[in-house]
Amino acid sequence: MLSTNKVITERKNVLDELLMERYDLAKNRICEICTEKSAQPDFEDFFKRMAEFLKKTAVILERQTTDQTEEELMQENRDLYEELFPENYGSCYGNPSYAAEKLGAYGKVFCLLYAELRGVIAYAYEKKWWDYTVAAELFLEVYAAFEDSELPSVKSVEDILKSYVNDYCQDMIEQRVAEAKKLGFKTCIVPSVTLKSIGKVDGIEVIGVSSVNQAMNYI
């Protein structure tokens, strides 16, 4: 019989292979999006810009060496955040006003999608392959909805984001609380619906909130 440790190792290897297969499929599709024209015209700019961004961060995720010079790393950091600089923010989809101007009723939900996808910068540098992959798959699911000749409803796009949160939020929240504790934070604010499953965590106070305004009261 196989030892328990060997069985666990083999299962982990299988899961790792499946994850890498998902990642490769997502990355290859994103690279195709960078050059194709199959999305609804009004949304093509958003999808192409985000596809280029994901392609760029995938290079960082896959990078094995850390021999970049300080100057190279500074330029890389600037390139990743340049569109959020004051002089560029006016034409950035992270700007709710610009998103609404360009995408109309879809602006709010696409602004939220933009914010979620920007999180892959941290995933890339921290080599969080699973987190990166599920974010990339979220992007692809929304993109696929806009390849059809008929526009999806705003609600259907919102439902895609809600499903993403329902499927992955719990795993991500527990991981973030553990990271906050490790970094020395004494308080962590989370969605109130996750409190029960997180439970009590020694060494850090976990506070549940039901709105952004409520969260701001604790800052």
N, C-alpha and C positions, 0 to 999 in steps of 0.2 A: 504493500500500500504506500501511496505517496505520503510524505510527511505533511503536516498542516502548513508549515512555512513554504514548502515547495508548491503546494496547491495554490496558496495565496499569491506567490510569485508568478505562477503561470497565468492565473486569472488577471493579475495586474498587467502582464505583458500583452494579453489578448485585448484588454481594455485600452491600453496605450496604442496598439495597432489600429483599433477601430477609431480612436480619436484622431490619429494621424491621417487615416483615410478620409475622415470627415473634413479635416483641415485642408488637405490637398485638394479635395473636390471644391471646397469653398474658395480657396485661393485661386485656383485655375479659372473658375467662373468669374471671379472679380476681375482678373486680368483681361478676360474677354470683354467685360462691360466697359473697360477703359477705352476700347476702340470701336464698339458696335453702336448702332443707332436703332434700338428696338423699343426703348421706353417712350411713353407719352412725351411729346415735344416740350411741354411746359415744365416737365420734371427732369428732363435729360441733364440739365446743368447740375442739379443737386446730385444725381446718381453718379455722374462722371467724376465730379469733384470728390465725392466720398469714396468711390472706387479707387481713385488715385491715392487718396489718403490711406486706405486700407492696404493697398499694394506697397506703399512706402513703409508702413509700420510692420508689415509681414517680413520685410528684409531685416528689420531690427530683431524681430522675434526669432528668426532663424539664425541670426549671427552668433557664431560660436566664440569668436575672439573678442578681446577687449583692448585691442592695441591702437584704438583711435587716439589721436592727440587731443589735448584740451581744446584747441582751436576747432578741430573737426567736430567734437561733441557739442561745442557751443553753437556752431553753425547748424548742426542737425537739430538741436533744440529750437533754434530760431525758426527753422523751416517748418517744424511741426506746429508751432504756436503763432506763426506770423499772421495768419488770418484773423486772430483774435486781438491783434494790436489795435490801438485806437484809430489809427489811420486806415485800417482795413475792415474794422468791425461793421461799418455801414453796409458792406456787401457780403456779409457772412451769414450763413444760415443758422448760426447760433444766436443771431440777433432776431428776437421775435418780430420786430417791426419789418425787417427785411424779408424774413420768411413769409410773413403775411402778405407783403407787397408782391412777392414773386409767385407765391403758391396759393393765395387766396384762403379759402376755408380750410385748406390742408396745412396752412402755415404752422399752426400750433403743434400738431402732431409730428410734423417733420422737424420742427425745432427740438422736440423731445427726442426724436430718433437721432438727430445730430449730436445732442448732448450725450446720449448713451454710447454712441459709436466713438466719441472722443476718448472714452475710457480705455480704448484699446492701447493707447500710448503706454499707460502703466502696465497693462498686461504684456505688452511686447518686451519692455525692459525687464520685467520681473519673470519672464518666461512662463507665463500662465497660459498654457496652450488651450486648456478647456475654456477658460473665460473668453479668450480671443476668438476661439472657434464659434462659440454660441452667439457672440456678437456679430461675427461675419455672416452666420446663417440667418440672423435676424434681418440684416441688410438685404440679403438675397431674397428672403421671403417677401419683403416689401417691394423690392424691385420687380419680382415676378408678377405681382399684382398689377403693376403698371405697364406690363408688356402687352396686355390685352388691348383690343381696339376700344373697349368700353372702360371708362374710368371706374375704379372701385369707389365706394362711398367712403366718406371720412370715417364713419363708424367701423367699417371693415378694416381700415388701417389701424384704428385705435384697438380693435379686437386682436390684431396681430401682436401689438405691443403688450396688451394685457396678458395674452397667452404666454408670451416670453417671460413676463414678470412672474406669472403663476408657476411656470415650469422651473424657473431657475433662481428666483429671488431668494428662497429659503437657503439654498446652498451658499449663495453669495453673501447673504447677510451674516450667517454664522462665521464664515471665513473672515469677513471684514471686522467683526467684533473681536475675533481672536487676534487679528493683526493690530487693531487699535490698542488692545491690552499689551501686546508685545512691545509696541512703540512707546508705552508709558502713559497713554491717555487714561484719565480717570472716569470719563463720561462718554457714552456712545449713544447717539440718537438714531432710532430705527423706526420703521413703520409699526404702528401698534398691533397690526394683525400678526406680526411675527413674534411678539413677546412670549406667547405661551410656549412655542416650540423652542425658543432660545433658552428660556428658563433663567435661573440665576447664574451669573458668571462671577466667580470670585475675583476680586481685584479691580473690577470696573463696574460702574453703575450704568445699566442699560435702560434708557428712557424711550418709551413708545409715544409716537405722535401720529395724528391722523391728518395733518395738513402741513404745508410749507410754513404758513403763518405761525402755527403752533411751534414748529421747530425753531423758527427765528426767535421766539421768546426765550429760548434756552441759550442763545448765543450772546 
